Amino acid sequence: QSLLSQYQSTDNTGNALGACGNQVHDSDFIVAVSDALYSLTIPDGNPNHASVCGRCIQVTGPGTPFRVTVQDRCGGCSFYGLDFTPSGFIQIGPLSKVGRGTRIHWLTVS
């Protein structure tokens, strides 16, 4: 069980890199995990090598269940909080009804 951390538009045209070292876009089904959780998965000090990078997460909440891929870290998220791109966030529910504090469930899947 987790709390939805936030919706944060990156206003991204493809020129920014996520913590995993890949280009990220607002239209991608990607997610950032908390900085604390992300840091626990770095084996050698290089954030691009974090084992959480590329992991698929199944999200269940008020909306239809969906999957996103971890590509970034979130400095403002609680330990199990997630930060979605707009494409993922709207899968949880309408922007006017969903926000920080919305309960979701998530788990990593193959």
Secondary structure by P-SEA (a helix, b strand, c coil): ccccccccccccccccccccccccccccccccccaaaaaaacccccccccccccbbbbbbcccccbbbbbccccccccccbbbbcaaaaaaacccccccccbbbbbbbcc
